[in-house]
Amino acid sequence: MALKITEECINCDVCEPVCPNEAIFAGEDIYEIDPDLCTECVGHYDTPQCVDICPVDCIPKDPNHVESEAVLLAKFHRITKQ
């Protein structure tokens, strides 16, 4: 399941640099996550780095992009070509 950033985002910019897939970007009002690139850090880390570092806890799982760990790992391999 990809993650998403909610309206509680304070645009602090700590999440974007820690994303290993470059899935996080500055949106019009708040930071956003590209679900096609988000693997919840599967393949890179044990936990999602953006969630770990977010000071306002505004990055939940996106119910519109439900994916198993196997699918996330396959996405990691596709993105990183590993």
PDB file of N, CA, C and O in Angstrom:
ATOM      1  N   MET A   1       0.848  -1.163   0.000  1.00  0.00           N
ATOM      2  CA  MET A   1       0.000   0.000   0.000  1.00  0.00           C
ATOM      3  C   MET A   1       0.901   1.236   0.000  1.00  0.00           C
ATOM      4  O   MET A   1       1.781   1.367   0.851  1.00  0.00           O
ATOM      5  N   ALA A   2       0.688   2.104  -0.919  1.00  0.00           N
ATOM      6  CA  ALA A   2       1.444   3.352  -0.945  1.00  0.00           C
ATOM      7  C   ALA A   2       1.011   4.228   0.227  1.00  0.00           C
ATOM      8  O   ALA A   2      -0.036   4.010   0.835  1.00  0.00           O
ATOM      9  N   LEU A   3       1.820   5.195   0.517  1.00  0.00           N
ATOM     10  CA  LEU A   3       1.498   6.152   1.575  1.00  0.00           C
ATOM     11  C   LEU A   3       0.949   7.418   0.941  1.00  0.00           C
ATOM     12  O   LEU A   3       1.072   7.620  -0.267  1.00  0.00           O
ATOM     13  N   LYS A   4       0.344   8.267   1.758  1.00  0.00           N
ATOM     14  CA  LYS A   4      -0.127   9.566   1.274  1.00  0.00           C
ATOM     15  C   LYS A   4       0.139  10.599   2.352  1.00  0.00           C
ATOM     16  O   LYS A   4       0.274  10.264   3.528  1.00  0.00           O
ATOM     17  N   ILE A   5       0.213  11.845   1.949  1.00  0.00           N
ATOM     18  CA  ILE A   5       0.413  12.948   2.885  1.00  0.00           C
ATOM     19  C   ILE A   5      -0.916  13.682   3.006  1.00  0.00           C
ATOM     20  O   ILE A   5      -1.531  14.046   2.004  1.00  0.00           O
ATOM     21  N   THR A   6      -1.350  13.893   4.243  1.00  0.00           N
ATOM     22  CA  THR A   6      -2.645  14.518   4.486  1.00  0.00           C
ATOM     23  C   THR A   6      -2.522  16.038   4.626  1.00  0.00           C
ATOM     24  O   THR A   6      -1.424  16.593   4.639  1.00  0.00           O
ATOM     25  N   GLU A   7      -3.659  16.678   4.729  1.00  0.00           N
ATOM     26  CA  GLU A   7      -3.730  18.134   4.844  1.00  0.00           C
ATOM     27  C   GLU A   7      -3.046  18.667   6.111  1.00  0.00           C
ATOM     28  O   GLU A   7      -2.805  19.869   6.225  1.00  0.00           O
ATOM     29  N   GLU A   8      -2.737  17.784   7.055  1.00  0.00           N
ATOM     30  CA  GLU A   8      -2.044  18.215   8.275  1.00  0.00           C
ATOM     31  C   GLU A   8      -0.583  18.561   8.009  1.00  0.00           C
ATOM     32  O   GLU A   8       0.096  19.075   8.897  1.00  0.00           O
ATOM     33  N   CYS A   9      -0.093  18.291   6.817  1.00  0.00           N
ATOM     34  CA  CYS A   9       1.290  18.577   6.431  1.00  0.00           C
ATOM     35  C   CYS A   9       1.607  20.052   6.677  1.00  0.00           C
ATOM     36  O   CYS A   9       0.824  20.934   6.322  1.00  0.00           O
ATOM     37  N   ILE A  10       2.768  20.308   7.289  1.00  0.00           N
ATOM     38  CA  ILE A  10       3.182  21.691   7.577  1.00  0.00           C
ATOM     39  C   ILE A  10       4.295  22.153   6.630  1.00  0.00           C
ATOM     40  O   ILE A  10       4.926  23.184   6.865  1.00  0.00           O
ATOM     41  N   ASN A  11       4.531  21.392   5.569  1.00  0.00           N
ATOM     42  CA  ASN A  11       5.546  21.756   4.572  1.00  0.00           C
ATOM     43  C   ASN A  11       6.922  21.994   5.180  1.00  0.00           C
ATOM     44  O   ASN A  11       7.613  22.946   4.817  1.00  0.00           O
ATOM     45  N   CYS A  12       7.305  21.144   6.087  1.00  0.00           N
ATOM     46  CA  CYS A  12       8.597  21.316   6.756  1.00  0.00           C
ATOM     47  C   CYS A  12       9.770  20.788   5.928  1.00  0.00           C
ATOM     48  O   CYS A  12      10.924  21.090   6.233  1.00  0.00           O
ATOM     49  N   ASP A  13       9.488  20.003   4.883  1.00  0.00           N
ATOM     50  CA  ASP A  13      10.499  19.526   3.952  1.00  0.00           C
ATOM     51  C   ASP A  13      11.444  18.472   4.532  1.00  0.00           C
ATOM     52  O   ASP A  13      12.543  18.294   4.006  1.00  0.00           O
ATOM     53  N   VAL A  14      11.057  17.773   5.591  1.00  0.00           N
ATOM     54  CA  VAL A  14      11.951  16.731   6.102  1.00  0.00           C
ATOM     55  C   VAL A  14      11.715  15.390   5.419  1.00  0.00           C
ATOM     56  O   VAL A  14      12.599  14.533   5.417  1.00  0.00           O
ATOM     57  N   CYS A  15      10.543  15.201   4.844  1.00  0.00           N
ATOM     58  CA  CYS A  15      10.223  13.907   4.237  1.00  0.00           C
ATOM     59  C   CYS A  15      10.834  13.733   2.846  1.00  0.00           C
ATOM     60  O   CYS A  15      11.296  12.643   2.509  1.00  0.00           O
ATOM     61  N   GLU A  16      10.841  14.768   2.058  1.00  0.00           N
ATOM     62  CA  GLU A  16      11.302  14.652   0.668  1.00  0.00           C
ATOM     63  C   GLU A  16      12.725  14.095   0.553  1.00  0.00           C
ATOM     64  O   GLU A  16      12.943  13.160  -0.218  1.00  0.00           O
ATOM     65  N   PRO A  17      13.697  14.633   1.291  1.00  0.00           N
ATOM     66  CA  PRO A  17      15.065  14.127   1.113  1.00  0.00           C
ATOM     67  C   PRO A  17      15.310  12.707   1.617  1.00  0.00           C
ATOM     68  O   PRO A  17      16.293  12.085   1.215  1.00  0.00           O
ATOM     69  N   VAL A  18      14.446  12.175   2.484  1.00  0.00           N
ATOM     70  CA  VAL A  18      14.685  10.827   3.009  1.00  0.00           C
ATOM     71  C   VAL A  18      14.044   9.735   2.164  1.00  0.00           C
ATOM     72  O   VAL A  18      14.260   8.553   2.429  1.00  0.00           O
ATOM     73  N   CYS A  19      13.265  10.102   1.159  1.00  0.00           N
ATOM     74  CA  CYS A  19      12.591   9.109   0.321  1.00  0.00           C
ATOM     75  C   CYS A  19      13.584   8.501  -0.667  1.00  0.00           C
ATOM     76  O   CYS A  19      14.090   9.210  -1.538  1.00  0.00           O
ATOM     77  N   PRO A  20      13.873   7.206  -0.551  1.00  0.00           N
ATOM     78  CA  PRO A  20      14.861   6.597  -1.435  1.00  0.00           C
ATOM     79  C   PRO A  20      14.379   6.444  -2.882  1.00  0.00           C
ATOM     80  O   PRO A  20      15.190   6.242  -3.786  1.00  0.00           O
ATOM     81  N   ASN A  21      13.077   6.538  -3.101  1.00  0.00           N
ATOM     82  CA  ASN A  21      12.525   6.378  -4.448  1.00  0.00           C
ATOM     83  C   ASN A  21      12.173   7.706  -5.114  1.00  0.00           C
ATOM     84  O   ASN A  21      11.660   7.727  -6.232  1.00  0.00           O
ATOM     85  N   GLU A  22      12.447   8.797  -4.433  1.00  0.00           N
ATOM     86  CA  GLU A  22      12.088  10.134  -4.924  1.00  0.00           C
ATOM     87  C   GLU A  22      10.605  10.218  -5.256  1.00  0.00           C
ATOM     88  O   GLU A  22      10.214  10.827  -6.252  1.00  0.00           O
ATOM     89  N   ALA A  23       9.782   9.597  -4.408  1.00  0.00           N
ATOM     90  CA  ALA A  23       8.335   9.586  -4.604  1.00  0.00           C
ATOM     91  C   ALA A  23       7.663  10.823  -4.021  1.00  0.00           C
ATOM     92  O   ALA A  23       6.513  11.111  -4.352  1.00  0.00           O
ATOM     93  N   ILE A  24       8.358  11.554  -3.163  1.00  0.00           N
ATOM     94  CA  ILE A  24       7.776  12.716  -2.494  1.00  0.00           C
ATOM     95  C   ILE A  24       8.194  13.985  -3.224  1.00  0.00           C
ATOM     96  O   ILE A  24       9.356  14.163  -3.587  1.00  0.00           O
ATOM     97  N   PHE A  25       7.222  14.855  -3.429  1.00  0.00           N
ATOM     98  CA  PHE A  25       7.494  16.109  -4.133  1.00  0.00           C
ATOM     99  C   PHE A  25       6.605  17.214  -3.575  1.00  0.00           C
ATOM    100  O   PHE A  25       5.571  16.941  -2.963  1.00  0.00           O
ATOM    101  N   ALA A  26       7.011  18.456  -3.789  1.00  0.00           N
ATOM    102  CA  ALA A  26       6.229  19.610  -3.343  1.00  0.00           C
ATOM    103  C   ALA A  26       5.031  19.766  -4.257  1.00  0.00           C
ATOM    104  O   ALA A  26       5.178  19.967  -5.462  1.00  0.00           O
ATOM    105  N   GLY A  27       3.849  19.673  -3.680  1.00  0.00           N
ATOM    106  CA  GLY A  27       2.619  19.885  -4.430  1.00  0.00           C
ATOM    107  C   GLY A  27       2.234  21.349  -4.397  1.00  0.00           C
ATOM    108  O   GLY A  27       3.020  22.202  -3.984  1.00  0.00           O
ATOM    109  N   GLU A  28       1.045  21.626  -4.826  1.00  0.00           N
ATOM    110  CA  GLU A  28       0.585  23.017  -4.866  1.00  0.00           C
ATOM    111  C   GLU A  28       0.485  23.616  -3.468  1.00  0.00           C
ATOM    112  O   GLU A  28       0.907  24.750  -3.242  1.00  0.00           O
ATOM    113  N   ASP A  29      -0.079  22.846  -2.523  1.00  0.00           N
ATOM    114  CA  ASP A  29      -0.250  23.356  -1.158  1.00  0.00           C
ATOM    115  C   ASP A  29       0.570  22.606  -0.119  1.00  0.00           C
ATOM    116  O   ASP A  29       1.052  23.197   0.848  1.00  0.00           O
ATOM    117  N   ILE A  30       0.726  21.311  -0.321  1.00  0.00           N
ATOM    118  CA  ILE A  30       1.462  20.463   0.620  1.00  0.00           C
ATOM    119  C   ILE A  30       2.320  19.487  -0.172  1.00  0.00           C
ATOM    120  O   ILE A  30       2.189  19.385  -1.392  1.00  0.00           O
ATOM    121  N   TYR A  31       3.192  18.774   0.520  1.00  0.00           N
ATOM    122  CA  TYR A  31       3.970  17.733  -0.139  1.00  0.00           C
ATOM    123  C   TYR A  31       3.038  16.593  -0.528  1.00  0.00           C
ATOM    124  O   TYR A  31       2.013  16.362   0.114  1.00  0.00           O
ATOM    125  N   GLU A  32       3.408  15.892  -1.581  1.00  0.00           N
ATOM    126  CA  GLU A  32       2.599  14.787  -2.082  1.00  0.00           C
ATOM    127  C   GLU A  32       3.488  13.580  -2.338  1.00  0.00           C
ATOM    128  O   GLU A  32       4.710  13.700  -2.427  1.00  0.00           O
ATOM    129  N   ILE A  33       2.857  12.416  -2.457  1.00  0.00           N
ATOM    130  CA  ILE A  33       3.575  11.170  -2.725  1.00  0.00           C
ATOM    131  C   ILE A  33       3.023  10.560  -4.004  1.00  0.00           C
ATOM    132  O   ILE A  33       1.812  10.399  -4.156  1.00  0.00           O
ATOM    133  N   ASP A  34       3.922  10.222  -4.923  1.00  0.00           N
ATOM    134  CA  ASP A  34       3.540   9.542  -6.156  1.00  0.00           C
ATOM    135  C   ASP A  34       3.358   8.062  -5.819  1.00  0.00           C
ATOM    136  O   ASP A  34       4.340   7.387  -5.508  1.00  0.00           O
ATOM    137  N   PRO A  35       2.128   7.539  -5.873  1.00  0.00           N
ATOM    138  CA  PRO A  35       1.902   6.145  -5.496  1.00  0.00           C
ATOM    139  C   PRO A  35       2.603   5.146  -6.420  1.00  0.00           C
ATOM    140  O   PRO A  35       2.841   4.004  -6.026  1.00  0.00           O
ATOM    141  N   ASP A  36       2.933   5.562  -7.633  1.00  0.00           N
ATOM    142  CA  ASP A  36       3.640   4.674  -8.547  1.00  0.00           C
ATOM    143  C   ASP A  36       5.100   4.488  -8.156  1.00  0.00           C
ATOM    144  O   ASP A  36       5.750   3.548  -8.613  1.00  0.00           O
ATOM    145  N   LEU A  37       5.619   5.378  -7.312  1.00  0.00           N
ATOM    146  CA  LEU A  37       7.010   5.287  -6.869  1.00  0.00           C
ATOM    147  C   LEU A  37       7.149   4.888  -5.404  1.00  0.00           C
ATOM    148  O   LEU A  37       8.224   4.467  -4.976  1.00  0.00           O
ATOM    149  N   CYS A  38       6.073   5.017  -4.634  1.00  0.00           N
ATOM    150  CA  CYS A  38       6.141   4.717  -3.197  1.00  0.00           C
ATOM    151  C   CYS A  38       6.117   3.212  -2.964  1.00  0.00           C
ATOM    152  O   CYS A  38       5.202   2.517  -3.405  1.00  0.00           O
ATOM    153  N   THR A  39       7.134   2.722  -2.264  1.00  0.00           N
ATOM    154  CA  THR A  39       7.202   1.309  -1.870  1.00  0.00           C
ATOM    155  C   THR A  39       7.156   1.160  -0.353  1.00  0.00           C
ATOM    156  O   THR A  39       7.431   0.083   0.176  1.00  0.00           O
ATOM    157  N   GLU A  40       6.806   2.253   0.358  1.00  0.00           N
ATOM    158  CA  GLU A  40       6.865   2.268   1.829  1.00  0.00           C
ATOM    159  C   GLU A  40       8.261   1.886   2.296  1.00  0.00           C
ATOM    160  O   GLU A  40       8.431   1.350   3.391  1.00  0.00           O
ATOM    161  N   CYS A  41       9.248   2.160   1.475  1.00  0.00           N
ATOM    162  CA  CYS A  41      10.667   1.881   1.725  1.00  0.00           C
ATOM    163  C   CYS A  41      10.999   0.393   1.714  1.00  0.00           C
ATOM    164  O   CYS A  41      12.111   0.009   2.077  1.00  0.00           O
ATOM    165  N   VAL A  42      10.037  -0.466   1.295  1.00  0.00           N
ATOM    166  CA  VAL A  42      10.320  -1.887   1.139  1.00  0.00           C
ATOM    167  C   VAL A  42      11.458  -2.023   0.134  1.00  0.00           C
ATOM    168  O   VAL A  42      11.439  -1.410  -0.934  1.00  0.00           O
ATOM    169  N   GLY A  43      12.446  -2.833   0.493  1.00  0.00           N
ATOM    170  CA  GLY A  43      13.620  -3.010  -0.344  1.00  0.00           C
ATOM    171  C   GLY A  43      14.771  -2.107   0.060  1.00  0.00           C
ATOM    172  O   GLY A  43      15.929  -2.385  -0.253  1.00  0.00           O
ATOM    173  N   HIS A  44      14.453  -1.031   0.752  1.00  0.00           N
ATOM    174  CA  HIS A  44      15.487  -0.098   1.207  1.00  0.00           C
ATOM    175  C   HIS A  44      15.672  -0.152   2.725  1.00  0.00           C
ATOM    176  O   HIS A  44      16.790  -0.296   3.218  1.00  0.00           O
ATOM    177  N   TYR A  45      14.563  -0.034   3.456  1.00  0.00           N
ATOM    178  CA  TYR A  45      14.588   0.054   4.922  1.00  0.00           C
ATOM    179  C   TYR A  45      13.487  -0.814   5.519  1.00  0.00           C
ATOM    180  O   TYR A  45      12.592  -1.275   4.811  1.00  0.00           O
ATOM    181  N   ASP A  46      13.562  -1.028   6.815  1.00  0.00           N
ATOM    182  CA  ASP A  46      12.544  -1.819   7.512  1.00  0.00           C
ATOM    183  C   ASP A  46      11.256  -1.034   7.750  1.00  0.00           C
ATOM    184  O   ASP A  46      10.186  -1.625   7.889  1.00  0.00           O
ATOM    185  N   THR A  47      11.354   0.292   7.799  1.00  0.00           N
ATOM    186  CA  THR A  47      10.186   1.137   8.045  1.00  0.00           C
ATOM    187  C   THR A  47      10.190   2.310   7.069  1.00  0.00           C
ATOM    188  O   THR A  47      11.251   2.700   6.579  1.00  0.00           O
ATOM    189  N   PRO A  48       9.020   2.876   6.780  1.00  0.00           N
ATOM    190  CA  PRO A  48       8.963   4.038   5.897  1.00  0.00           C
ATOM    191  C   PRO A  48       9.682   5.232   6.536  1.00  0.00           C
ATOM    192  O   PRO A  48       9.309   5.690   7.617  1.00  0.00           O
ATOM    193  N   GLN A  49      10.698   5.717   5.864  1.00  0.00           N
ATOM    194  CA  GLN A  49      11.518   6.799   6.423  1.00  0.00           C
ATOM    195  C   GLN A  49      10.743   8.095   6.586  1.00  0.00           C
ATOM    196  O   GLN A  49      10.970   8.826   7.551  1.00  0.00           O
ATOM    197  N   CYS A  50       9.835   8.396   5.669  1.00  0.00           N
ATOM    198  CA  CYS A  50       9.059   9.637   5.775  1.00  0.00           C
ATOM    199  C   CYS A  50       8.162   9.607   7.009  1.00  0.00           C
ATOM    200  O   CYS A  50       8.007  10.617   7.695  1.00  0.00           O
ATOM    201  N   VAL A  51       7.575   8.447   7.286  1.00  0.00           N
ATOM    202  CA  VAL A  51       6.724   8.309   8.475  1.00  0.00           C
ATOM    203  C   VAL A  51       7.566   8.461   9.732  1.00  0.00           C
ATOM    204  O   VAL A  51       7.154   9.122  10.685  1.00  0.00           O
ATOM    205  N   ASP A  52       8.747   7.850   9.734  1.00  0.00           N
ATOM    206  CA  ASP A  52       9.620   7.913  10.903  1.00  0.00           C
ATOM    207  C   ASP A  52      10.046   9.341  11.232  1.00  0.00           C
ATOM    208  O   ASP A  52      10.195   9.685  12.405  1.00  0.00           O
ATOM    209  N   ILE A  53      10.243  10.170  10.217  1.00  0.00           N
ATOM    210  CA  ILE A  53      10.803  11.496  10.433  1.00  0.00           C
ATOM    211  C   ILE A  53       9.741  12.604  10.531  1.00  0.00           C
ATOM    212  O   ILE A  53      10.039  13.700  11.006  1.00  0.00           O
ATOM    213  N   CYS A  54       8.531  12.334  10.094  1.00  0.00           N
ATOM    214  CA  CYS A  54       7.480  13.362  10.062  1.00  0.00           C
ATOM    215  C   CYS A  54       7.142  13.864  11.474  1.00  0.00           C
ATOM    216  O   CYS A  54       6.780  13.070  12.342  1.00  0.00           O
ATOM    217  N   PRO A  55       7.261  15.176  11.703  1.00  0.00           N
ATOM    218  CA  PRO A  55       6.998  15.708  13.042  1.00  0.00           C
ATOM    219  C   PRO A  55       5.513  15.854  13.380  1.00  0.00           C
ATOM    220  O   PRO A  55       5.171  16.053  14.545  1.00  0.00           O
ATOM    221  N   VAL A  56       4.630  15.759  12.394  1.00  0.00           N
ATOM    222  CA  VAL A  56       3.200  15.947  12.671  1.00  0.00           C
ATOM    223  C   VAL A  56       2.357  14.707  12.394  1.00  0.00           C
ATOM    224  O   VAL A  56       1.131  14.770  12.484  1.00  0.00           O
ATOM    225  N   ASP A  57       2.983  13.585  12.061  1.00  0.00           N
ATOM    226  CA  ASP A  57       2.268  12.333  11.866  1.00  0.00           C
ATOM    227  C   ASP A  57       1.151  12.476  10.832  1.00  0.00           C
ATOM    228  O   ASP A  57      -0.012  12.188  11.114  1.00  0.00           O
ATOM    229  N   CYS A  58       1.525  12.930   9.622  1.00  0.00           N
ATOM    230  CA  CYS A  58       0.523  13.164   8.579  1.00  0.00           C
ATOM    231  C   CYS A  58       0.711  12.266   7.367  1.00  0.00           C
ATOM    232  O   CYS A  58       0.290  12.622   6.266  1.00  0.00           O
ATOM    233  N   ILE A  59       1.348  11.089   7.552  1.00  0.00           N
ATOM    234  CA  ILE A  59       1.613  10.209   6.415  1.00  0.00           C
ATOM    235  C   ILE A  59       1.065   8.807   6.705  1.00  0.00           C
ATOM    236  O   ILE A  59       1.810   7.920   7.122  1.00  0.00           O
ATOM    237  N   PRO A  60      -0.241   8.613   6.483  1.00  0.00           N
ATOM    238  CA  PRO A  60      -0.833   7.286   6.668  1.00  0.00           C
ATOM    239  C   PRO A  60      -0.750   6.456   5.393  1.00  0.00           C
ATOM    240  O   PRO A  60      -0.314   6.939   4.347  1.00  0.00           O
ATOM    241  N   LYS A  61      -1.172   5.209   5.498  1.00  0.00           N
ATOM    242  CA  LYS A  61      -1.300   4.359   4.317  1.00  0.00           C
ATOM    243  C   LYS A  61      -2.458   4.898   3.475  1.00  0.00           C
ATOM    244  O   LYS A  61      -3.458   5.378   4.008  1.00  0.00           O
ATOM    245  N   ASP A  62      -2.307   4.813   2.172  1.00  0.00           N
ATOM    246  CA  ASP A  62      -3.325   5.315   1.256  1.00  0.00           C
ATOM    247  C   ASP A  62      -4.295   4.186   0.910  1.00  0.00           C
ATOM    248  O   ASP A  62      -3.919   3.247   0.210  1.00  0.00           O
ATOM    249  N   PRO A  63      -5.547   4.264   1.394  1.00  0.00           N
ATOM    250  CA  PRO A  63      -6.500   3.183   1.130  1.00  0.00           C
ATOM    251  C   PRO A  63      -6.868   3.059  -0.348  1.00  0.00           C
ATOM    252  O   PRO A  63      -7.447   2.053  -0.758  1.00  0.00           O
ATOM    253  N   ASN A  64      -6.541   4.061  -1.139  1.00  0.00           N
ATOM    254  CA  ASN A  64      -6.817   4.007  -2.573  1.00  0.00           C
ATOM    255  C   ASN A  64      -5.728   3.280  -3.358  1.00  0.00           C
ATOM    256  O   ASN A  64      -5.875   3.047  -4.558  1.00  0.00           O
ATOM    257  N   HIS A  65      -4.631   2.921  -2.678  1.00  0.00           N
ATOM    258  CA  HIS A  65      -3.518   2.223  -3.330  1.00  0.00           C
ATOM    259  C   HIS A  65      -3.049   1.057  -2.451  1.00  0.00           C
ATOM    260  O   HIS A  65      -1.933   1.066  -1.931  1.00  0.00           O
ATOM    261  N   VAL A  66      -3.911   0.066  -2.297  1.00  0.00           N
ATOM    262  CA  VAL A  66      -3.624  -1.098  -1.460  1.00  0.00           C
ATOM    263  C   VAL A  66      -2.674  -2.026  -2.218  1.00  0.00           C
ATOM    264  O   VAL A  66      -2.956  -2.448  -3.340  1.00  0.00           O
ATOM    265  N   GLU A  67      -1.539  -2.336  -1.577  1.00  0.00           N
ATOM    266  CA  GLU A  67      -0.543  -3.225  -2.177  1.00  0.00           C
ATOM    267  C   GLU A  67       0.066  -4.098  -1.089  1.00  0.00           C
ATOM    268  O   GLU A  67       0.316  -3.634   0.023  1.00  0.00           O
ATOM    269  N   SER A  68       0.301  -5.355  -1.413  1.00  0.00           N
ATOM    270  CA  SER A  68       0.940  -6.268  -0.467  1.00  0.00           C
ATOM    271  C   SER A  68       2.435  -5.982  -0.426  1.00  0.00           C
ATOM    272  O   SER A  68       2.962  -5.249  -1.263  1.00  0.00           O
ATOM    273  N   GLU A  69       3.108  -6.565   0.554  1.00  0.00           N
ATOM    274  CA  GLU A  69       4.559  -6.390   0.638  1.00  0.00           C
ATOM    275  C   GLU A  69       5.249  -6.974  -0.599  1.00  0.00           C
ATOM    276  O   GLU A  69       6.255  -6.437  -1.062  1.00  0.00           O
ATOM    277  N   ALA A  70       4.708  -8.066  -1.128  1.00  0.00           N
ATOM    278  CA  ALA A  70       5.278  -8.662  -2.341  1.00  0.00           C
ATOM    279  C   ALA A  70       5.159  -7.710  -3.535  1.00  0.00           C
ATOM    280  O   ALA A  70       6.085  -7.598  -4.339  1.00  0.00           O
ATOM    281  N   VAL A  71       4.033  -7.036  -3.644  1.00  0.00           N
ATOM    282  CA  VAL A  71       3.839  -6.074  -4.733  1.00  0.00           C
ATOM    283  C   VAL A  71       4.774  -4.879  -4.543  1.00  0.00           C
ATOM    284  O   VAL A  71       5.358  -4.386  -5.507  1.00  0.00           O
ATOM    285  N   LEU A  72       4.912  -4.418  -3.308  1.00  0.00           N
ATOM    286  CA  LEU A  72       5.823  -3.303  -3.027  1.00  0.00           C
ATOM    287  C   LEU A  72       7.263  -3.689  -3.362  1.00  0.00           C
ATOM    288  O   LEU A  72       8.014  -2.876  -3.901  1.00  0.00           O
ATOM    289  N   LEU A  73       7.651  -4.925  -3.045  1.00  0.00           N
ATOM    290  CA  LEU A  73       8.999  -5.378  -3.354  1.00  0.00           C
ATOM    291  C   LEU A  73       9.203  -5.477  -4.870  1.00  0.00           C
ATOM    292  O   LEU A  73      10.269  -5.126  -5.374  1.00  0.00           O
ATOM    293  N   ALA A  74       8.201  -5.946  -5.585  1.00  0.00           N
ATOM    294  CA  ALA A  74       8.286  -6.005  -7.046  1.00  0.00           C
ATOM    295  C   ALA A  74       8.416  -4.596  -7.628  1.00  0.00           C
ATOM    296  O   ALA A  74       9.162  -4.379  -8.583  1.00  0.00           O
ATOM    297  N   LYS A  75       7.691  -3.647  -7.049  1.00  0.00           N
ATOM    298  CA  LYS A  75       7.788  -2.251  -7.493  1.00  0.00           C
ATOM    299  C   LYS A  75       9.199  -1.722  -7.222  1.00  0.00           C
ATOM    300  O   LYS A  75       9.770  -1.022  -8.059  1.00  0.00           O
ATOM    301  N   PHE A  76       9.760  -2.052  -6.059  1.00  0.00           N
ATOM    302  CA  PHE A  76      11.128  -1.663  -5.727  1.00  0.00           C
ATOM    303  C   PHE A  76      12.097  -2.172  -6.795  1.00  0.00           C
ATOM    304  O   PHE A  76      12.953  -1.425  -7.270  1.00  0.00           O
ATOM    305  N   HIS A  77      11.959  -3.439  -7.166  1.00  0.00           N
ATOM    306  CA  HIS A  77      12.847  -4.034  -8.175  1.00  0.00           C
ATOM    307  C   HIS A  77      12.668  -3.344  -9.536  1.00  0.00           C
ATOM    308  O   HIS A  77      13.644  -3.116 -10.251  1.00  0.00           O
ATOM    309  N   ARG A  78      11.445  -3.021  -9.881  1.00  0.00           N
ATOM    310  CA  ARG A  78      11.172  -2.335 -11.156  1.00  0.00           C
ATOM    311  C   ARG A  78      11.786  -0.945 -11.164  1.00  0.00           C
ATOM    312  O   ARG A  78      12.407  -0.540 -12.147  1.00  0.00           O
ATOM    313  N   ILE A  79      11.614  -0.214 -10.067  1.00  0.00           N
ATOM    314  CA  ILE A  79      12.118   1.157  -9.974  1.00  0.00           C
ATOM    315  C   ILE A  79      13.651   1.197  -9.970  1.00  0.00           C
ATOM    316  O   ILE A  79      14.270   2.015 -10.651  1.00  0.00           O
ATOM    317  N   THR A  80      14.239   0.298  -9.191  1.00  0.00           N
ATOM    318  CA  THR A  80      15.693   0.320  -9.018  1.00  0.00           C
ATOM    319  C   THR A  80      16.420  -0.570 -10.022  1.00  0.00           C
ATOM    320  O   THR A  80      17.649  -0.569 -10.091  1.00  0.00           O
ATOM    321  N   LYS A  81      15.656  -1.320 -10.789  1.00  0.00           N
ATOM    322  CA  LYS A  81      16.207  -2.242 -11.793  1.00  0.00           C
ATOM    323  C   LYS A  81      17.144  -3.271 -11.157  1.00  0.00           C
ATOM    324  O   LYS A  81      18.156  -3.653 -11.745  1.00  0.00           O
ATOM    325  N   GLN A  82      16.788  -3.714  -9.939  1.00  0.00           N
ATOM    326  CA  GLN A  82      17.599  -4.722  -9.240  1.00  0.00           C
ATOM    327  C   GLN A  82      16.920  -6.073  -9.307  1.00  0.00           C
ATOM    328  O   GLN A  82      17.443  -7.054  -8.779  1.00  0.00           O
TER     329      GLN A  82
END
